[in-house]
Amino acid sequence: MIPDAFNMSSINEPLAFFLPAWPLVLSSPLWIALAVALAALAGEWVRRYLGLPRITAYPMVGMLVATVAGDRLVAEHDEWLRWGLNVALAILLFELGSRVDLRWLRHNRWLLATSFGESLAAFAAIFAISRYLGIASEPAALLAAIGMSTSPAVIMRVVTESNAQGQVSTRLLVLTALNTIYSVVTIHLAMGMLHQHYSGDWVLAISHPLYLLGAGLIVGKLLAMTISRLRHWLTLRDEYASIILLSIVLMTIGLIEALRLPVTLCMLFAGIVLRNGERRAWVFPEHFGSVSGVLVVLLFLVVGIQIKMEHLLTGGALALLLIGARSLAKLGGVLLFARPAGISWRQGLLLGLALSPAAGPVMVAASDLGHIYPELQATLIPVAMSAAAIMELAGPIIVALCLKWSGERRE
């Protein structure tokens, strides 16, 4: 008689325990990691063989992923994907703010006039067309506020990838930082209008924007002060000191989320204060580049995943009209002050065209308002998402060509 210890059924049970199930069940993080790898490879391919910026391919891969399992992936991991997007935006905006030298604006007041001119022209053009097409004043104002901003992610990545240096690229970074600040402030003021319109609560309409803007500036100032103190006894360009700096930034993002404050305003303001608060110039640590590089791929991937074909069919025509009007308005605002600001007409033309990429992540964030006010779903969301889709694909190419034609692209 065979002992139970040698019974074949008892031997097969442990095998069924530790061997994987068949067919294999692959987790969502594996698919997300695969999408990131495919996006990175696609970016290198378009860079090498088509001469296009790498980020051109990232939203295209995201849209491809969305046709397979995009909604499921985002729904199952919405919290940590949103965290990753906030970290990517925070680092990009922090770096962008640290490149804004306010002393240059004090010496060249016409550059500040250029910033106001192109931003106000974009706001007026989008608002006027939206109202003409029958969109209510509150959603029209919100669309116009979103349209003021040039995409910081597109500008930062294309300028860095092109290693561009010169009048056009430097002014492009400064104007992008400034119009992003204008956009964020105006968006929150427009949110006050929405509160008053839909809820009729004047206290909420006034207190909410004041809280967002005031507390956002305070948190940005505290972050800048903390890093300023830290740099007095640490070499932040060192790899290990950069880990401490990254940890501080991550903790700040956690605080921003806990306080329900705008990441954009806090991090941009922190970078600007840090750049201009001390005599010794702030140099952004190189070790942040590898971290932000991965997060930027994820950022554009998720933007592409959230773009749906029905949005393009519903709001695509209006989005094209608004994009065209916005681009012409920004170009006119730059050309109006080009000569007084110290650049040639040709440089002004290229600078105005390079400002055309709209802020895709900011537009995608408009979908959050749809959850607060479902009345906006039918008008604001399709137009914003369609504009995001169009400009995330065309924007990097436009900027790269402008930098190339300006002679500042040094790869």
Number of C-alpha atoms within 10 A of each C-alpha: 3 7 6 10 9 9 10 10 10 11 12 10 10 10 10 10 9 8 8 10 9 6 6 7 8 8 9 15 12 10 14 20 12 12 20 23 15 16 25 20 15 19 21 18 16 16 16 12 8 9 12 20 26 23 29 24 27 29 25 22 22 26 22 16 21 21 12 11 13 20 15 12 20 19 10 12 13 13 10 11 18 14 15 18 20 22 24 22 23 23 25 28 27 27 23 24 26 25 22 25 15 16 9 12 14 11 10 14 13 18 22 19 18 22 23 18 22 29 29 19 23 28 27 20 22 27 26 17 17 21 15 11 11 9 17 14 16 21 22 24 26 24 25 29 28 27 34 33 30 29 27 26 26 27 26 19 19 25 23 15 16 18 14 21 15 13 15 22 27 15 15 22 20 23 25 27 28 20 24 27 19 20 26 22 19 20 22 21 22 23 22 22 24 21 21 17 13 11 12 12 14 13 11 16 21 16 11 16 20 16 15 20 18 13 18 24 20 14 23 26 19 16 22 23 15 14 18 17 10 15 14 9 8 14 13 22 16 12 14 13 17 19 14 15 20 17 12 15 19 17 13 21 22 16 13 19 14 9 14 13 20 20 24 23 25 30 32 28 27 26 27 25 23 26 24 18 15 10 7 8 13 18 13 18 16 13 17 18 14 9 14 20 15 15 21 24 24 26 27 28 27 27 24 27 23 23 24 18 15 12 19 21 12 16 20 21 14 19 22 16 14 25 23 14 20 28 23 19 24 29 24 21 23 31 25 17 21 22 14 15 18 14 16 12 15 13 21 24 19 24 28 24 21 27 28 27 30 29 28 31 21 21 25 21 16 21 20 12 17 16 11 10 14 11 13 18 15 13 16 21 24 25 25 30 30 28 30 29 29 19 24 28 18 15 28 27 21 20 25 23 17 23 26 15 13 19 13 18 21 12 8
